[in-house]
Amino acid sequence: FCTEETRESLRKDRMAIMTRRKRQDIVEPTADPVSLNDDAGVYDEDNEHEDDDSDHDRPATFTFDNKTFYGTYQEMVKAKRERNREMLARSGLLEASSRLKDDMLEENSKKRASAASKRGLKRVKDGSDLVLTPSVRRKSNRLAGVKASGFYVENESGGRMTIGGGTGAKTEKIVYDDSNEKEDFFNRRVNDGSDLSVRGAVEMTGSKWAKESSISSAESYMGKVLPAIMDVTLKQEETKSSPSSLVAQVESISVDDPNCVAKVTPERIYSMACHPSPHSLLVGAGDKTGYVGLWNVDRTPSSDKEDGGNDASDGVHLFKVHGGAVSHMEWNSSGSLLYTSSYDGSVRKFDVGTQTFSEVFATYDESSQYKDKLGYGLDQGYRYWIQYSCMDNRSSSDQCLFLSSSLGTVFHVDLREKGKITFNETLSEKKINTVSLHPNGTTLATAGLDTTVALWDIRNFGGKSMKSKKIPEPLAVQHCGKSVNSAFFSPSGRMLLSTTMADNLDLITDGHLRSGLIKKPDKRIRHDNRTGRWLSTFMARWHPHSLSAGNDEIFVVGSMRRPRSIELFNGSEGEIIRALDGEGMTAVTSRCCFHPSSEKLVVMGGSSSGRVTVAR
């Protein structure tokens, strides 16, 4: 047992030890290296009066991380924070946090782009608004529990079948005629060449896309809104500005608006055209299965109500007017006519005034029932189709066309009065991808699979006969090494632009004045044109109103680079002006074009998913 004096002595010793520990507190590192607890190692001045020992004369010290700091508490906290920052940097957490933020921003961007990409065409999912009744599902007699009759097909020819067999000993002969079934038109065309109304063209799209609301919306827009746009365009004369003003607008256009993307066609886009109205933006696209989509980009829900439409496809109207890929689309200068050509060998014209898609030209074989057709005898079989078409800008009536075929022929069709084929010439042994007429009205440029860009004087052409297989002599030829996707004269005629599979964009100055062999272009731009099997090929296109020869002319082309973009080039210098990219650019835009306006720069690109992106 301890005496009272012993206990008092022990109590004083303990108090002295506790006081010294509080005066010289050793701060241990926190268990969590990321923690920024500033209270660790605090010197408690409230207990200073409890120390009667001589140690109160020593200066206050703070030890941290095996280092002693003489001074204030704030200096120790500053050192600890610096230590924590170093530990975070070494651990990689700061870098991981930065990557996580970038990934979240990219994911949010993809979500916004995905929401934008859902604009436009939408398939009919429920059967409440179908226009066409789906066919009844076929079911075999065995599954239906019906006893076999014993009949069999004995002979089949010419659309007629002879049925033999039966339950009795005597064989019965039954002749089946399928003449009442759906007729298969020449070259899988949509009909026999008769006119299609707006309603009929929408109904041709089938139960997957056609519904009553889409028909009424298309009829309302094509019959009311589009004629009104044309009237305003004709009354107000457009003031043309210089091409330099368009170049100045390149940096200001954008594709970040979520409303700048919409699905316009069901399949891969082969051709694009923009209505010439400066007051309303109407973009057209044709796909590989014969669909033509028209997108009213400026469409709003309020405008739908005013026009009497009830469209759920964001201003997109879909028509089925061809049985094959739509190889080219083109509006006339007033916007009253839209020409479309197709691999099915037909050319159709939509007339805003009559509201009909009429077949103005089509190729046929030498069957007797087609003798009265303008294109009789032109079709050479399954390897023959219309590859490209364009309007003859020399004709003020907008009724003359140049067309090229898959077998290397080029012909000119005059649709005035009864119609006639002005000339039909074999200019190559292989497919001709494009034709382009120089503003002088006599020099024609062709490009195709024979790896050449050739220049011809059309005054030397003439006659409809295809008996002569001799290829005429061109004025000038450039050998490009690989297939040439396109070759187009600039609006001024000063430059000839070609897009080749040798990964080049070639520019030839004053090509219409050249003769003989063109050894190399004046400017060559290296450009990745290898789009592969699943994308449409690139075709660099000029702005249609860069008319002044002394000023810069601009052209547009798709790009395989990432991030996805549309590239704009200066035609005179052969240099890129800008690569348009943004949240609305989610895929390779193989086919691009400009709005024809000379006042405001608008660029459009179509992808292989049927979506169109507008930059403005």
C-alpha positions, 0 to 999 in steps of 0.5 A: 500500500502507498502512503499519501505522499507517494500518491501525490508524487506519482500524480505530479510526475504524470502531470509533468509527463502529460504537459511535456507531451502536449508541448512537444506533440509528435504528429503521426502521418494519417492512415489515409494519404489523401486526407487533408486533415489540418488539425493533426499535430495541434499545439493546445494552448488552453492547457498551458496553465497546467504546467508548473514545470520549468519546461514552459520556457522552451519555444513551441515546436511542431514536428512533422514527417521526421522534420522539425519546424520552428515557428507557427502552426500554419507552416506545419500545415503548409508542409503537410499539404505539400506532402499530400500533393506530392503523394497524390501525384505519385499515386496517379490519382490526379491523372486518373481523375483527369481522364475520368472527367474527359471520358464523362465529357466525351460520353455526354457529347456522344449522348447529345450526338446520339439524340441528334442522330435520332432525328429524321426518319422513323420506322413504323413500329405499331400498326395503328397508322399503317397505310399498306396492309402487311401480307398474310403469313404463309403457313404450310399444309402440314403445319395447318393439318391439311391432308396433302392432295397429291398434286405436283408441278409437272411443267412450268414455263412462260409464267404458266404451270401444269399441275399433275397428280391427284387421288384418282387413277386418272391424272388431272391437268390443271393450268395455273396462270399467275398473270394476276400477281404483282408485275415485275417491271423492266429492270426492277423499276417501280412501275411501267413509267407512268406518273407518280403523285406525291401520295403514290410515291410515299405509299411506294416506300412500304409499310416500314416507312409509310403511314397516313400522317407522313402522307398528309405531311408530304402532301402539305409541304410539297403542295403548299410550302414548296410553291410558296418558297418558290414564289418568294424566291422569284419575286426577290432577286438574289444579290450575288456577293463575291466568292471572297465573302464566302471564304470569310464565312468558313470560320463562322459555320458550325456543326455543333447544333443538335438540330443539324443532323437527321436521317433522310434516307433508309440506306447509304446516300449516293447523291445530294442536292440542295434547293436554290431558295435563299429563304428556306433550306431544303436538302435532298438525298438519294440512296442505294435502294431508290429512295429520295428523301427531302429534309426541311431543315428549318422545320419547327412544330409550330410551322407544321401546325400552320401547314396542316401537317402532323409529321413525326419525322422532323421535316423529312419526307421520303419517296420511292421513285426508283428501283435502283441506286439514285446516282444523281440529283439536281434542281433547276435554277428556279427550284421548280424541277428536281431531276433524279437518275438511277441505276435502274436506267430511268430519269424522273422529274418532280414538277412542283407545279403538277406535283408529280414524279414523271419518268422523262427518260428510260433505257430499254432493250431491243424487245418489240414492246419498247420500240416506241420508247426514246431509250429503245435499244440502249440497255445492253443487259445486266452490266448496263446502268446509268452511272451519272447524269447532269443538266445541260446548262446551255439550255434555258428550258432545263430539259436537256441532259448529259448521261453516262453509262456503266459501259463507257457511253455518253449520250445527250438527251433533248426532252423538248417536244417529242424528245430525241437523243442528240448523240450517243458515243462510246468514249471508254471501254469501262464505266464513266463515273462523271461528266462535266461541261465547261462553261464554253459549251463545247468541252466535256470532261469525263472520268472513270474506271479507265484511270483517265480524265479525258477532255472532248469537243462535243461538236464532233459527236453526233448520231444515235447509232451504237454500231461504231465501236471506234472511240473518238480521239479526245482533245487532252488526256490525264493518266491518274494511275487508278480509278477516277471518282469524279472530274468537275469544271469550276463555275468559272471554267478556270479549274478542273478538279478530279478525285482519284483512288490514287489518294489525290485531288488534282487541279488542272488550270485551263484544262479546256485549252490543253491538248495531247497528254497532260503529264501532271496536274498544276496542283496535287493535294494528297488526300485519303480517298480509300473509303472501302466497300461500305462507304460511298466514294468521295467526289469533291464538288465546287461551290456553284456560285464562285463565278469570278475567275479572278477570285478564289473558288472553293470546293468541299470533300469528305474525309477519312480522318478522325475526328470526323470532318468535312474539308473545305479547300481553296481551289486557286491555292490548293490549300485546305481552309478548314476541316469542319468537325463538331458534335454533329459530325459522327460519321464519314460524309462521303457525298457533300455539296453546297447550298447554291446561295452566293450570300450565305455559306451552307455545307451539307454531307451525307453518310452511309447510314442515310444521315445528313449533316448541315454546317451553317 
